[in-house]
Amino acid sequence: MITKTFSIKGMHCASCVRLIEKAVGKLGGVESCNVNLATERATVTYNPKQVSDEDLSSAVSSVGYSVMEEVDEDREKKEKEAELNKLRIKVVVSLFLGGLIVWGSFPGLMETAPQILRNFFVQLLLATPVQFWAGLSFYQATIPALKNRTANMDTLVALGTTVAYTYSVIVTFFPKVIMQTGIEPEAYFDVATIIIGLILLGRFFEARAKMGTSEAIKKLIGLQAKTARVVRDNKEVDIPIEQVVVGDVIRVRPGEKIPVDGMILEGESAVDESMVTGESVPVDKKIDDSVVGATMNKTGTFTYKATKVGKDTMLSQIIKLVSDAQGSKAPIQRIADLIASYFVPIVIMLAILTFVVWYVFGPQPAFLFAMLNAIAVLIIACPCAMGLATPTAIMVGTGIGAEHGILIKDAQSLETAHRVNTIIFDKTGTLTQGKPEVTNIKPLNKSFGADEILRLASSLEKGSEHSLAEPIVKKAQEKKLKPEKVMQFGAVPGQGIEGLIGGEKVVLGNRKLMEKEKINIEEYGKEIEGLENEGKTVMMLGIKNNLVGLIAVADIVKESAKEAVSKLKKMGIETVMITGDNEKTARAIARQVGIDRVLAEVLPSQKEAEVRRIQQEGKSVAMVGDGINDAPALAAADIGMAMGSGTDVAIEAADITLVNKDLQSIASAIALSKKTMKTIKMNLVWAFGYNIILIPVAMGVLYPVFGVLLNPIFASAAMALSSISVVGNSLLLKKVRI
Amino acid sequence: MSLDKILVIALGSFGIVFTYWFFLLRKEKKEVAVKNEVDIAVEGGYNPQVISIPKGKTTKINFFRKDSSTCLEEVVLSDFKIRKYLPLGKKVTVELNPQKEGEYPFECGMNMFHGKVIVR
């Protein structure tokens, strides 16, 4: 019996589940079939001798659904490794046989070789398996390509090695014919075999390195928990994660992985979310807090309700986003694309030209010079390096981003971000916590302490619906202050509130209210102004026509804001804050954080226009917001950055989503973009420069002056190194600190 | 100039012109109209190379790599943000649901082989 999981398309309700389970369960040899609507997957346990995958697929199709493919995240890796193993054997065999031929034919070395290795027939025997077994893949790729009138890297290798091999075969069988043309009969089996060996070796290392570029996705997939401990019928059972449905109650113990997204019902704990959000400090969680699947529970035990499963979980969304980004193309790649489409035919034409020029104008033996140089041209050309230059760096760059909680939507966003020179912050919820809090309580009369002032104020505010009432009441509750009973409560619109406490009139409000009540505030004018200049809203408490205390409420600036802004400034980026607040408050907050420019009293609907206005100044603008309320402004900016969770809304609106909600990640994202672009540019310069310089060298342009020619064997070594160095350079990005 | 040199010049010139004509002047293959599903063989390129699919509908494209060249081991449909590994001899399905008409090229991971999806 084996168990496989298949992904199924077309289900939309619970009856679909039953229909499929029935259709598959009916097949002889199927022990069990569990279909999960939410994850759109079917887990089937069956006897492969009695029933095949095709039988299962047609059973599903017979009831109107389709089986997409077997779900096996490791499959790709296994298959790649299997291909790599085959390649490894070919490399070892061809380099070993090639080495023997070199020993028997290379001037200076051949004298030490046993006589048998110097025999051309023996060399032919050694070279043939290399040419047609190890080198088979070059032919297999070339022949169908030629049928389609296209050519690639393999075509060049097949052409070059076939010429060397064929000439050597002729030398072996008909040495006299060659001698008649005045050429010493010399076989070049070493050239053909070593070229194949070295190029395959290059491919082997390149493929190994390329596996490293897509590591990030594999790491993310590997984070997924395998099972969940679900409470069903008052019993706890471990079930595969595919079978968890929305609404399931799940128990998580210390040290366990949280299987899917949800909300805590009971218990509390600290959760390490670093693997998903990049946030390094464990986050405390209590009842009603949300938890994210694939994160690690540290200290406590809790139960929670699953709210998102399968492809809807945050981790799945992140995986999809990263894999989408890696499938997209950066605009900078266009030039490489254009050249790649002409490259191979041009190299073939240059090789023919090389042959003709050397044959007609070259020294004797002209034919050998012409042939070896033409082969060197075919072999040295490396279109692969150009093709790999951009995508490998993009793959590594987006992967590193994801590891740090920076999700980049596509390659274009990654490229654009490096040009950003202005960052506009939405104030509320981005630079600030978005929740006003009591920041100062100032007693002004010896008979009223801070707690007493807060207690009286909160007693009045309990009846108020004003947005500033909530933080005061909350603060009093936190301090466990018992509210007084308030009689004759009344709100004075635009001014404040009043009421009778213990028979005395108590008022709480702004300057206007104090004026109305004829309470003198002049004595404390400086204190009040000082608080206002810090961007705080000041409320005055008056009892019996005397000012007894001040309470300041403010939307607190995030701890990381100041450092984040200063980091950006160090990078030469102008910082702008956009807010609906009045000028005074806005300026005060901007001063605290170190923002260069303030756009105050901007209505939410005007934010987009403000972004465009700054763009018209010639600036490349990134807008940072929560991704929900400011979607149009994010979309208008060159780069929209959302500080938020990996929810659909935020990801849709933003080019870059900062799931770690850390403002310092803005600078990291831009730094990552700059470093990735630098790597891409280095790769492209290397890939183009390599071909532009070495193809003419292989053609022999240095020969007339310096007498330098490129041996085809060295050409193959250079070519192999060239693509490895491009992939290697991209992998170096992993070492970059952002 | 000896006869062999003249012959080499003539053959070489022909070779260059032929290479130019053979690879760079080839006509684009005729498009294959696809309704729901299409199999594309990946062997020395893509066959069919040009497909047309309807707008606003999901079309399944099954890539089947028969070519051992590592060049073709990935297919990239960058307009649809898809980069898929194609294991040798296994069908890999890509679903497209394009909302805009137009021509969307696709290529191998190293951008040597090309194909095109036309959305009508």
Interface residues (C-beta under 8 A of the other chain):
Chain A: M68 E69 R75 E76 E79 K80 E83 L136 S137 F138 Q140 A141 T142 I143 P144 A145 L146 K147 N148 R149 T150 A151 N152 M153 D154 R203 A207 S323 D324 A325 Q326 G327 S328 K329 Q333 A336 D337 A340 S341 Y342 V344 P345 I348 M349 I352 L353 F355 V356 Y359 V360 P383 C384 M386 G387 L388 P391 D410 A411
Chain B: M1 K5 V8 I9 G12 S13 G15 I16 T19 Y20 F22 F23 L24 R26 E43 G44 G45 N47 Q49 D67 S68 S69 T70 C71 L72 V76 L77 S78 F80 K81 I82 R83 K84 Y85 P87 L88 K90 K91 V92 T93 E107 G109 M110 N111 M112 F113 H114
